[in-house]
Amino acid sequence: MKTTRCFLLAFLLVFLAGGTTASAQTNAAATATSLGPIQITLGAPSGAPDVDAGIKVLFIITLLSLAPSILLLMTCFTRVVIVLSFVRSALQLQGTPANQIIIGLSLFITYFVMAPVWENINRDAIQPYQAHQLTSTQALDKAAGHIRTFMLRQTRPKDVELFVAMAKLQPTSPDQLPLRVVIPAFIISELRTAFQMGFLIFVPFILIDLVVATVLMSMGMMMMPPMTISLPLKLLLFVLVDGWTLVVQSVVRSFGM
């Protein structure tokens, strides 16, 4: 992050320096008459100013600010992080694993699941663009096509139809749907799938709590909190069945891998 900020700062300084030099050259070309503290300049700069570099800087800064949202909402990160959070809640562990560990594991799983999509984008959009075989608009369209294909594969048709109806679009083929329709439909589908998986994760742990509470009540130990006994049993069961492997395997395979 620090390297990126330094790069952006250096880029902005170079751009501003270039703009200052161009302005100085333009002013030098104009006719200036100095009368003591008063200076009169005759003539005006000819030609429209070049704003292409400024637009590029603005685009880069905007893209960097939107990068977290793109990562969270247009990839599998949403489903993964919600499922892992449900695992921690089902085990009734307050801060273990820590949020940093859950987010870090979710990022690496996201990188693993999205690797084929990144490779397709690199092959069909980035490399041809760097080789000057495609324009920036064409490269962006090809990259958006791969992202759209991934999202539609994980999205329920019902959710897509909902946003198509609200956008009042004409019947459109899936590969022509705009991202403003595909992205929210994908997010809703991901939330639904993540909550379904979370329910299945909670069921065995709820049964353990129920059994422990029933046994303690039958033994007359109503003053002892059931969590004191159920928590070690949950951890033991989770370790014996290799819970983390099962959870991660189930999440990854839910994306068709």
C-alpha positions, -999 to 999 in steps of 0.1 A, spaced: 0 0 0 28 24 9 45 16 -25 13 23 -43 8 56 -26 44 66 -34 39 57 -70 7 77 -73 23 107 -56 53 106 -79 29 102 -109 9 132 -98 41 153 -92 53 144 -127 19 153 -142 18 186 -123 54 194 -133 46 187 -169 15 209 -167 36 237 -152 63 234 -179 37 235 -207 20 265 -191 53 283 -189 61 276 -225 27 288 -236 31 320 -215 65 325 -230 50 324 -265 26 351 -256 36 388 -259 42 403 -224 47 440 -216 59 449 -182 54 484 -168 70 484 -133 48 463 -110 21 460 -137 24 434 -165 2 432 -195 1 401 -216 -12 402 -251 -25 370 -268 -39 338 -254 -28 302 -255 -39 286 -288 -53 251 -289 -73 231 -263 -54 220 -232 -45 183 -231 -65 167 -203 -59 131 -212 -32 127 -185 -55 142 -159 -83 118 -168 -59 89 -166 -48 99 -131 -84 104 -120 -93 69 -134 -64 52 -116 -73 69 -82 -110 59 -87 -101 23 -96 -79 20 -65 -107 33 -43 -131 8 -58 -108 -21 -57 -119 -34 -22 -156 -33 -34 -147 -51 -66 -128 -78 -46 -156 -82 -21 -186 -81 -43 -176 -95 -77 -157 -126 -65 -163 -156 -43 -150 -137 -12 -184 -129 1 -195 -165 4 -162 -177 18 -159 -151 46 -195 -155 57 -192 -193 59 -160 -191 79 -176 -165 102 -206 -189 107 -181 -217 117 -167 -195 144 -201 -185 157 -213 -221 157 -183 -230 179 -192 -201 202 -157 -188 200 -157 -150 205 -123 -141 190 -107 -173 178 -98 -175 150 -92 -137 148 -108 -116 122 -74 -111 105 -70 -149 101 -105 -154 87 -102 -125 62 -67 -137 52 -78 -173 47 -108 -160 27 -85 -139 5 -63 -169 -3 -93 -191 -10 -107 -164 -33 -74 -163 -51 -75 -201 -55 -111 -201 -68 -107 -171 -91 -74 -182 -106 -89 -196 -138 -109 -164 -143 -77 -143 -138 -59 -165 -163 -86 -161 -189 -86 -123 -184 -49 -121 -187 -49 -142 -219 -78 -126 -237 -76 -90 -225 -44 -79 -207 -18 -95 -230 -35 -84 -263 -39 -49 -248 -2 -47 -239 7 -60 -273 -14 -31 -288 -38 -57 -305 -68 -44 -286 -80 -10 -276 -87 -2 -239 -125 -5 -245 -122 -38 -262 -99 -52 -235 -123 -40 -208 -153 -56 -226 -134 -90 -228 -124 -88 -191 -160 -80 -181 -172 -109 -202 -152 -134 -181 -163 -118 -149 -199 -119 -161 -197 -156 -170 -183 -165 -135 -210 -145 -117 -239 -158 -139 -227 -194 -132 -232 -188 -95 -264 -167 -97 -299 -180 -95 -320 -172 -126 -347 -159 -103 -324 -132 -89 -313 -122 -124 -349 -120 -136 -357 -97 -106 -332 -71 -115 -339 -74 -152 -375 -66 -145 -367 -37 -122 -343 -23 -148 -371 -27 -174 -348 -43 -199 -359 -61 -230 -353 -99 -233 -315 -102 -234 -292 -131 -238 -270 -138 -206 -238 -128 -223 -253 -94 -231 -266 -85 -197 -252 -53 -182 -231 -56 -151 -255 -33 -132 -279 -62 -134 -256 -91 -129 -236 -78 -99 -265 -72 -75 -281 -105 -86 -248 -123 -79 -245 -107 -45 -280 -117 -34 -274 -153 -46 -241 -154 -27 -257 -143 5 -285 -169 1 -260 -197 -5 -237 -186 23 -267 -186 48 -278 -220 36 -243 -234 43 -242 -216 76 -275 -233 87 -260 -267 79 -229 -258 99 -250 -248 129 -272 -280 131 -247 -305 146 -235 -279 172 -270 -271 182 -276 -308 188 -246 -310 211 -259 -280 231 -293 -297 233 -279 -330 245 -256 -314 271 -284 -292 285 -307 -322 287 -281 -343 306 -272 -315 330 -309 -310 338 -315 -347 343 -286 -348 367 -300 -318 387 -270 -296 377 -292 -267 366 -268 -241 380 -239 -252 357 -239 -233 324 -242 -259 295 -216 -240 275 -190 -251 301 -194 -287 289 -206 -282 254 -177 -260 242 -150 -286 248 -172 -312 232 -177 -290 201 -140 -284 197 -133 -322 201 -159 -331 175 -147 -304 151 -111 -316 154 -120 -353 151 -139 -348 119 -112 -325 105 -137 -296 104 -116 -269 87 -108 -292 58 -144 -302 54 -156 -266 55 -130 -253 30 -135 -283 7 -173 -277 7 -169 -240 0 -145 -245 -29 -166 -273 -44 -197 -252 -41 -182 -231 -69 -180 -261 -93 -143 -268 -88 
